[in-house]
Amino acid sequence: MNHFKLDKVHYYRHTPFNPTHSERQVMTDLNNMSLEELKALEKEVGAAIKTFEARKLAEARDVLTAKAKELGVSIDEVFGVKSGKVKTPVAPKYRHPENPSLTWSGRGRQPDWFKEAIEAGADKSDLLI
């Protein structure tokens, strides 16, 4: 592997663009690189793009959060985001005829006491609360 070329790529990546280098010279440098060197450069460019996008998104998030805080609201309130779905328990629909502490909402698996009552000849309407 030609280390001079990788060092040159490393140099371009870590220094600001120097206007004295023409685009033609950069293209010539790319044309002289091996496939392995080009793939390594492509991987570095892809990673740089991803980190750039993530950095810009974080900056935008920080600016918007600061502005919302300045206005006395949360960023979730600004965008109408509801915090977590809260499940409220369903009211019981059926009650055990002899033990009123045993109830069932009518949803999900039938409790054993409900099945036993139906098998014993009780009607669902008899067990309604």
C-alpha positions as protocol buffer text, in pm:
chain_id: "A"
residue {
  index: 1
  type: MET
  ca { x: 0 y: 0 z: 0 }
}
residue {
  index: 2
  type: ASN
  ca { x: 128 y: 344 z: -85 }
}
residue {
  index: 3
  type: HIS
  ca { x: 144 y: 527 z: 248 }
}
residue {
  index: 4
  type: PHE
  ca { x: 213 y: 861 z: 82 }
}
residue {
  index: 5
  type: LYS
  ca { x: -133 y: 862 z: -75 }
}
residue {
  index: 6
  type: LEU
  ca { x: -308 y: 772 z: 251 }
}
residue {
  index: 7
  type: ASP
  ca { x: -106 y: 1037 z: 429 }
}
residue {
  index: 8
  type: LYS
  ca { x: -219 y: 1285 z: 164 }
}
residue {
  index: 9
  type: VAL
  ca { x: -582 y: 1184 z: 218 }
}
residue {
  index: 10
  type: HIS
  ca { x: -527 y: 1212 z: 592 }
}
residue {
  index: 11
  type: TYR
  ca { x: -380 y: 1561 z: 535 }
}
residue {
  index: 12
  type: TYR
  ca { x: -679 y: 1676 z: 331 }
}
residue {
  index: 13
  type: ARG
  ca { x: -922 y: 1536 z: 586 }
}
residue {
  index: 14
  type: HIS
  ca { x: -763 y: 1712 z: 883 }
}
residue {
  index: 15
  type: THR
  ca { x: -680 y: 2052 z: 736 }
}
residue {
  index: 16
  type: PRO
  ca { x: -910 y: 2321 z: 602 }
}
residue {
  index: 17
  type: PHE
  ca { x: -954 y: 2338 z: 226 }
}
residue {
  index: 18
  type: ASN
  ca { x: -657 y: 2513 z: 76 }
}
residue {
  index: 19
  type: PRO
  ca { x: -767 y: 2716 z: -229 }
}
residue {
  index: 20
  type: THR
  ca { x: -424 y: 2677 z: -385 }
}
residue {
  index: 21
  type: HIS
  ca { x: -506 y: 2314 z: -464 }
}
residue {
  index: 22
  type: SER
  ca { x: -713 y: 2294 z: -776 }
}
residue {
  index: 23
  type: GLU
  ca { x: -1000 y: 2052 z: -817 }
}
residue {
  index: 24
  type: ARG
  ca { x: -811 y: 1894 z: -1106 }
}
residue {
  index: 25
  type: GLN
  ca { x: -522 y: 1809 z: -877 }
}
residue {
  index: 26
  type: VAL
  ca { x: -758 y: 1650 z: -623 }
}
residue {
  index: 27
  type: MET
  ca { x: -926 y: 1447 z: -900 }
}
residue {
  index: 28
  type: THR
  ca { x: -583 y: 1339 z: -1026 }
}
residue {
  index: 29
  type: ASP
  ca { x: -495 y: 1227 z: -672 }
}
residue {
  index: 30
  type: LEU
  ca { x: -819 y: 1026 z: -659 }
}
residue {
  index: 31
  type: ASN
  ca { x: -746 y: 872 z: -1000 }
}
residue {
  index: 32
  type: ASN
  ca { x: -405 y: 758 z: -874 }
}
residue {
  index: 33
  type: MET
  ca { x: -546 y: 587 z: -566 }
}
residue {
  index: 34
  type: SER
  ca { x: -598 y: 211 z: -549 }
}
residue {
  index: 35
  type: LEU
  ca { x: -943 y: 57 z: -507 }
}
residue {
  index: 36
  type: GLU
  ca { x: -860 y: -24 z: -145 }
}
residue {
  index: 37
  type: GLU
  ca { x: -761 y: 338 z: -78 }
}
residue {
  index: 38
  type: LEU
  ca { x: -1076 y: 470 z: -249 }
}
residue {
  index: 39
  type: LYS
  ca { x: -1298 y: 237 z: -45 }
}
residue {
  index: 40
  type: ALA
  ca { x: -1126 y: 349 z: 276 }
}
residue {
  index: 41
  type: LEU
  ca { x: -1182 y: 711 z: 175 }
}
residue {
  index: 42
  type: GLU
  ca { x: -1546 y: 638 z: 90 }
}
residue {
  index: 43
  type: LYS
  ca { x: -1596 y: 482 z: 434 }
}
residue {
  index: 44
  type: GLU
  ca { x: -1441 y: 788 z: 603 }
}
residue {
  index: 45
  type: VAL
  ca { x: -1658 y: 1026 z: 399 }
}
residue {
  index: 46
  type: GLY
  ca { x: -1973 y: 828 z: 486 }
}
residue {
  index: 47
  type: ALA
  ca { x: -1887 y: 839 z: 856 }
}
residue {
  index: 48
  type: ALA
  ca { x: -1812 y: 1212 z: 834 }
}
residue {
  index: 49
  type: ILE
  ca { x: -2150 y: 1277 z: 670 }
}
residue {
  index: 50
  type: LYS
  ca { x: -2335 y: 1082 z: 941 }
}
residue {
  index: 51
  type: THR
  ca { x: -2159 y: 1263 z: 1224 }
}
residue {
  index: 52
  type: PHE
  ca { x: -2219 y: 1596 z: 1051 }
}
residue {
  index: 53
  type: GLU
  ca { x: -2592 y: 1526 z: 1022 }
}
residue {
  index: 54
  type: ALA
  ca { x: -2612 y: 1408 z: 1383 }
}
residue {
  index: 55
  type: ARG
  ca { x: -2424 y: 1715 z: 1502 }
}
residue {
  index: 56
  type: LYS
  ca { x: -2654 y: 1951 z: 1309 }
}
residue {
  index: 57
  type: LEU
  ca { x: -2962 y: 1773 z: 1444 }
}
residue {
  index: 58
  type: ALA
  ca { x: -2830 y: 1801 z: 1801 }
}
residue {
  index: 59
  type: GLU
  ca { x: -2758 y: 2172 z: 1748 }
}
residue {
  index: 60
  type: ALA
  ca { x: -3111 y: 2231 z: 1617 }
}
residue {
  index: 61
  type: ARG
  ca { x: -3259 y: 2036 z: 1910 }
}
residue {
  index: 62
  type: ASP
  ca { x: -3056 y: 2246 z: 2157 }
}
residue {
  index: 63
  type: VAL
  ca { x: -3163 y: 2575 z: 1996 }
}
residue {
  index: 64
  type: LEU
  ca { x: -3530 y: 2477 z: 1990 }
}
residue {
  index: 65
  type: THR
  ca { x: -3524 y: 2345 z: 2347 }
}
residue {
  index: 66
  type: ALA
  ca { x: -3357 y: 2665 z: 2470 }
}
residue {
  index: 67
  type: LYS
  ca { x: -3613 y: 2882 z: 2289 }
}
residue {
  index: 68
  type: ALA
  ca { x: -3904 y: 2679 z: 2429 }
}
residue {
  index: 69
  type: LYS
  ca { x: -3757 y: 2705 z: 2778 }
}
residue {
  index: 70
  type: GLU
  ca { x: -3717 y: 3081 z: 2730 }
}
residue {
  index: 71
  type: LEU
  ca { x: -4087 y: 3098 z: 2645 }
}
residue {
  index: 72
  type: GLY
  ca { x: -4176 y: 2891 z: 2950 }
}
residue {
  index: 73
  type: VAL
  ca { x: -4291 y: 2574 z: 2773 }
}
residue {
  index: 74
  type: SER
  ca { x: -4142 y: 2234 z: 2704 }
}
residue {
  index: 75
  type: ILE
  ca { x: -4042 y: 2123 z: 2357 }
}
residue {
  index: 76
  type: ASP
  ca { x: -4299 y: 1842 z: 2385 }
}
residue {
  index: 77
  type: GLU
  ca { x: -4574 y: 2098 z: 2442 }
}
residue {
  index: 78
  type: VAL
  ca { x: -4460 y: 2295 z: 2136 }
}
residue {
  index: 79
  type: PHE
  ca { x: -4492 y: 1992 z: 1909 }
}
residue {
  index: 80
  type: GLY
  ca { x: -4794 y: 1844 z: 2086 }
}
residue {
  index: 81
  type: VAL
  ca { x: -4616 y: 1529 z: 2196 }
}
residue {
  index: 82
  type: LYS
  ca { x: -4796 y: 1345 z: 2471 }
}
residue {
  index: 83
  type: SER
  ca { x: -4575 y: 1193 z: 2735 }
}
residue {
  index: 84
  type: GLY
  ca { x: -4611 y: 815 z: 2744 }
}
residue {
  index: 85
  type: LYS
  ca { x: -4934 y: 631 z: 2700 }
}
residue {
  index: 86
  type: VAL
  ca { x: -5097 y: 579 z: 3037 }
}
residue {
  index: 87
  type: LYS
  ca { x: -5326 y: 279 z: 3059 }
}
residue {
  index: 88
  type: THR
  ca { x: -5623 y: 329 z: 3285 }
}
residue {
  index: 89
  type: PRO
  ca { x: -5774 y: 16 z: 3432 }
}
residue {
  index: 90
  type: VAL
  ca { x: -6101 y: -99 z: 3282 }
}
residue {
  index: 91
  type: ALA
  ca { x: -6399 y: -98 z: 3515 }
}
residue {
  index: 92
  type: PRO
  ca { x: -6519 y: -444 z: 3616 }
}
residue {
  index: 93
  type: LYS
  ca { x: -6822 y: -574 z: 3429 }
}
residue {
  index: 94
  type: TYR
  ca { x: -6885 y: -907 z: 3603 }
}
residue {
  index: 95
  type: ARG
  ca { x: -6882 y: -1003 z: 3973 }
}
residue {
  index: 96
  type: HIS
  ca { x: -6866 y: -1344 z: 4140 }
}
residue {
  index: 97
  type: PRO
  ca { x: -7211 y: -1418 z: 4288 }
}
residue {
  index: 98
  type: GLU
  ca { x: -7078 y: -1535 z: 4627 }
}
residue {
  index: 99
  type: ASN
  ca { x: -6748 y: -1345 z: 4658 }
}
residue {
  index: 100
  type: PRO
  ca { x: -6792 y: -979 z: 4552 }
}
residue {
  index: 101
  type: SER
  ca { x: -6414 y: -918 z: 4567 }
}
residue {
  index: 102
  type: LEU
  ca { x: -6373 y: -1135 z: 4253 }
}
residue {
  index: 103
  type: THR
  ca { x: -6447 y: -929 z: 3944 }
}
residue {
  index: 104
  type: TRP
  ca { x: -6372 y: -940 z: 3573 }
}
residue {
  index: 105
  type: SER
  ca { x: -6374 y: -662 z: 3313 }
}
residue {
  index: 106
  type: GLY
  ca { x: -6496 y: -888 z: 3034 }
}
residue {
  index: 107
  type: ARG
  ca { x: -6165 y: -849 z: 2853 }
}
residue {
  index: 108
  type: GLY
  ca { x: -5891 y: -1104 z: 2817 }
}
residue {
  index: 109
  type: ARG
  ca { x: -5899 y: -1461 z: 2945 }
}
residue {
  index: 110
  type: GLN
  ca { x: -6206 y: -1561 z: 3139 }
}
residue {
  index: 111
  type: PRO
  ca { x: -6130 y: -1626 z: 3506 }
}
residue {
  index: 112
  type: ASP
  ca { x: -6195 y: -1975 z: 3642 }
}
residue {
  index: 113
  type: TRP
  ca { x: -6480 y: -1859 z: 3865 }
}
residue {
  index: 114
  type: PHE
  ca { x: -6659 y: -1713 z: 3558 }
}
residue {
  index: 115
  type: LYS
  ca { x: -6616 y: -2034 z: 3357 }
}
residue {
  index: 116
  type: GLU
  ca { x: -6735 y: -2245 z: 3650 }
}
residue {
  index: 117
  type: ALA
  ca { x: -7043 y: -2025 z: 3698 }
}
residue {
  index: 118
  type: ILE
  ca { x: -7136 y: -2052 z: 3327 }
}
residue {
  index: 119
  type: GLU
  ca { x: -7083 y: -2431 z: 3331 }
}
residue {
  index: 120
  type: ALA
  ca { x: -7302 y: -2452 z: 3643 }
}
residue {
  index: 121
  type: GLY
  ca { x: -7588 y: -2298 z: 3445 }
}
residue {
  index: 122
  type: ALA
  ca { x: -7553 y: -1926 z: 3525 }
}
residue {
  index: 123
  type: ASP
  ca { x: -7615 y: -1676 z: 3248 }
}
residue {
  index: 124
  type: LYS
  ca { x: -7365 y: -1398 z: 3173 }
}
residue {
  index: 125
  type: SER
  ca { x: -7633 y: -1142 z: 3250 }
}
residue {
  index: 126
  type: ASP
  ca { x: -7668 y: -1295 z: 3599 }
}
residue {
  index: 127
  type: LEU
  ca { x: -7303 y: -1205 z: 3672 }
}
residue {
  index: 128
  type: LEU
  ca { x: -7322 y: -846 z: 3549 }
}
residue {
  index: 129
  type: ILE
  ca { x: -7250 y: -577 z: 3805 }
}
